[in-house]
Amino acid sequence: MNKIVSLLIALFLLVACKTDRVSEPYKSDLHLPEDLSDFTSKMSERDTIKIVADLTMEWWVRRDEITITKKNDKVRLHTTIKEDTTFEMKYEMRINELPTVILNKPNNNFEKYFLNRLERTKDETERQYIYKVMMPNDTLIFYTDGLGDKGGEVREYYEFMRNYYPNEKEFTFPEVEIEEVDDISF
């Protein structure tokens, strides 16, 4: 009988201890609208920021997914590129996971890229987005206005990402030949 009582007490203590270990889910202190200028320096090791760059234009479909984490006091950038290889919008996606890069520039160049585009988050009409910067408690959406604006923004994004992946061909903007036409009549 004493063994049964001892076993029940041990079982009760085991269950009680496991119940105490359950804590509330982590809530970040970061708030993207206020902390956009220096979020990498304010990140904790439990924070994750995801950035989606939707570069899709006309028949070309490409989506870059960037994940920013912090480990051992180093901010890490991981990029995955998904691109439709058919140019027919069949969504047969080629996936390229780039190596993780350490953001070691203390001058917040990474954040400045998005901070300089903050006006793109103020949207009054339905427009196409180019960036979504997301955390569990915040999302900032950056918009473009028309195909020409989107093309310029894609070019600037490629130049920006070459800072972090300098030898990566994924961020080389294709050369475009412009054919001159002499006689155009309407």
Contacts in CASP RR format, 6 or more apart in sequence:
PFRMAT RR
TARGET T0000
AUTHOR 0000-0000-0000
METHOD contacts of the structure
MODEL  1
MNKIVSLLIALFLLVACKTDRVSEPYKSDLHLPEDLSDFTSKMSERDTIK
IVADLTMEWWVRRDEITITKKNDKVRLHTTIKEDTTFEMKYEMRINELPT
VILNKPNNNFEKYFLNRLERTKDETERQYIYKVMMPNDTLIFYTDGLGDK
GGEVREYYEFMRNYYPNEKEFTFPEVEIEEVDDISF
26 46 0 8 1.000
27 136 0 8 1.000
27 137 0 8 1.000
28 44 0 8 1.000
28 46 0 8 1.000
28 47 0 8 1.000
28 135 0 8 1.000
28 136 0 8 1.000
28 137 0 8 1.000
29 42 0 8 1.000
29 44 0 8 1.000
30 39 0 8 1.000
30 42 0 8 1.000
30 43 0 8 1.000
30 47 0 8 1.000
30 49 0 8 1.000
30 135 0 8 1.000
30 137 0 8 1.000
30 138 0 8 1.000
31 137 0 8 1.000
31 138 0 8 1.000
32 39 0 8 1.000
32 133 0 8 1.000
32 135 0 8 1.000
32 138 0 8 1.000
32 139 0 8 1.000
32 140 0 8 1.000
33 138 0 8 1.000
33 140 0 8 1.000
35 42 0 8 1.000
36 111 0 8 1.000
36 114 0 8 1.000
36 115 0 8 1.000
36 118 0 8 1.000
36 133 0 8 1.000
36 140 0 8 1.000
37 108 0 8 1.000
37 111 0 8 1.000
37 112 0 8 1.000
37 115 0 8 1.000
38 108 0 8 1.000
38 111 0 8 1.000
39 49 0 8 1.000
39 111 0 8 1.000
40 68 0 8 1.000
40 70 0 8 1.000
40 75 0 8 1.000
40 103 0 8 1.000
40 108 0 8 1.000
40 110 0 8 1.000
40 111 0 8 1.000
41 106 0 8 1.000
41 108 0 8 1.000
43 49 0 8 1.000
43 68 0 8 1.000
43 69 0 8 1.000
43 70 0 8 1.000
43 75 0 8 1.000
44 70 0 8 1.000
45 69 0 8 1.000
45 70 0 8 1.000
45 71 0 8 1.000
47 69 0 8 1.000
47 70 0 8 1.000
47 135 0 8 1.000
48 67 0 8 1.000
48 68 0 8 1.000
48 69 0 8 1.000
48 135 0 8 1.000
49 67 0 8 1.000
49 68 0 8 1.000
49 69 0 8 1.000
49 133 0 8 1.000
49 134 0 8 1.000
49 135 0 8 1.000
50 65 0 8 1.000
50 66 0 8 1.000
50 67 0 8 1.000
50 68 0 8 1.000
50 132 0 8 1.000
50 133 0 8 1.000
50 134 0 8 1.000
50 135 0 8 1.000
51 65 0 8 1.000
51 66 0 8 1.000
51 67 0 8 1.000
51 68 0 8 1.000
51 131 0 8 1.000
51 132 0 8 1.000
51 133 0 8 1.000
51 134 0 8 1.000
52 63 0 8 1.000
52 64 0 8 1.000
52 65 0 8 1.000
52 66 0 8 1.000
52 131 0 8 1.000
52 132 0 8 1.000
52 134 0 8 1.000
53 63 0 8 1.000
53 64 0 8 1.000
53 65 0 8 1.000
53 66 0 8 1.000
53 130 0 8 1.000
53 131 0 8 1.000
53 157 0 8 1.000
54 63 0 8 1.000
54 128 0 8 1.000
54 129 0 8 1.000
54 130 0 8 1.000
54 131 0 8 1.000
54 132 0 8 1.000
55 62 0 8 1.000
55 63 0 8 1.000
55 64 0 8 1.000
55 130 0 8 1.000
55 154 0 8 1.000
55 157 0 8 1.000
56 62 0 8 1.000
56 63 0 8 1.000
57 147 0 8 1.000
57 150 0 8 1.000
57 151 0 8 1.000
57 154 0 8 1.000
58 147 0 8 1.000
59 87 0 8 1.000
59 88 0 8 1.000
59 89 0 8 1.000
60 84 0 8 1.000
60 87 0 8 1.000
61 83 0 8 1.000
61 84 0 8 1.000
61 89 0 8 1.000
61 91 0 8 1.000
62 81 0 8 1.000
62 82 0 8 1.000
62 83 0 8 1.000
62 84 0 8 1.000
63 81 0 8 1.000
63 82 0 8 1.000
63 83 0 8 1.000
64 79 0 8 1.000
64 80 0 8 1.000
64 81 0 8 1.000
64 82 0 8 1.000
64 161 0 8 1.000
65 79 0 8 1.000
65 80 0 8 1.000
65 81 0 8 1.000
65 82 0 8 1.000
66 77 0 8 1.000
66 78 0 8 1.000
66 79 0 8 1.000
66 80 0 8 1.000
67 77 0 8 1.000
67 78 0 8 1.000
67 79 0 8 1.000
67 80 0 8 1.000
68 75 0 8 1.000
68 76 0 8 1.000
68 77 0 8 1.000
68 78 0 8 1.000
68 103 0 8 1.000
68 110 0 8 1.000
69 75 0 8 1.000
69 76 0 8 1.000
69 78 0 8 1.000
70 76 0 8 1.000
74 102 0 8 1.000
74 103 0 8 1.000
74 104 0 8 1.000
75 102 0 8 1.000
75 103 0 8 1.000
76 100 0 8 1.000
76 101 0 8 1.000
76 102 0 8 1.000
76 103 0 8 1.000
77 100 0 8 1.000
77 101 0 8 1.000
77 102 0 8 1.000
77 103 0 8 1.000
77 110 0 8 1.000
77 164 0 8 1.000
78 97 0 8 1.000
78 98 0 8 1.000
78 100 0 8 1.000
78 101 0 8 1.000
79 97 0 8 1.000
79 98 0 8 1.000
79 101 0 8 1.000
79 161 0 8 1.000
79 164 0 8 1.000
79 165 0 8 1.000
80 95 0 8 1.000
80 96 0 8 1.000
80 97 0 8 1.000
80 98 0 8 1.000
81 94 0 8 1.000
81 95 0 8 1.000
81 96 0 8 1.000
81 97 0 8 1.000
81 98 0 8 1.000
81 170 0 8 1.000
82 93 0 8 1.000
82 94 0 8 1.000
82 95 0 8 1.000
83 93 0 8 1.000
83 94 0 8 1.000
83 96 0 8 1.000
84 90 0 8 1.000
84 91 0 8 1.000
84 92 0 8 1.000
84 93 0 8 1.000
84 94 0 8 1.000
85 92 0 8 1.000
85 93 0 8 1.000
85 94 0 8 1.000
86 92 0 8 1.000
96 170 0 8 1.000
98 165 0 8 1.000
98 168 0 8 1.000
98 170 0 8 1.000
101 164 0 8 1.000
101 165 0 8 1.000
103 110 0 8 1.000
103 164 0 8 1.000
109 163 0 8 1.000
110 164 0 8 1.000
113 160 0 8 1.000
114 131 0 8 1.000
114 133 0 8 1.000
114 140 0 8 1.000
114 142 0 8 1.000
117 131 0 8 1.000
117 142 0 8 1.000
120 130 0 8 1.000
120 131 0 8 1.000
120 142 0 8 1.000
120 143 0 8 1.000
120 144 0 8 1.000
121 140 0 8 1.000
121 141 0 8 1.000
121 142 0 8 1.000
121 143 0 8 1.000
123 141 0 8 1.000
123 143 0 8 1.000
127 143 0 8 1.000
127 144 0 8 1.000
127 145 0 8 1.000
127 146 0 8 1.000
128 143 0 8 1.000
128 144 0 8 1.000
128 146 0 8 1.000
128 150 0 8 1.000
129 141 0 8 1.000
129 142 0 8 1.000
129 143 0 8 1.000
129 144 0 8 1.000
130 142 0 8 1.000
130 143 0 8 1.000
130 144 0 8 1.000
130 150 0 8 1.000
130 153 0 8 1.000
130 154 0 8 1.000
130 157 0 8 1.000
131 140 0 8 1.000
131 141 0 8 1.000
131 142 0 8 1.000
132 139 0 8 1.000
132 140 0 8 1.000
132 141 0 8 1.000
132 142 0 8 1.000
133 139 0 8 1.000
133 140 0 8 1.000
133 142 0 8 1.000
134 140 0 8 1.000
144 150 0 8 1.000
144 151 0 8 1.000
144 153 0 8 1.000
154 173 0 8 1.000
155 173 0 8 1.000
158 171 0 8 1.000
158 172 0 8 1.000
158 173 0 8 1.000
159 171 0 8 1.000
159 173 0 8 1.000
161 168 0 8 1.000
161 170 0 8 1.000
161 171 0 8 1.000
162 168 0 8 1.000
162 171 0 8 1.000
162 172 0 8 1.000
165 171 0 8 1.000
END
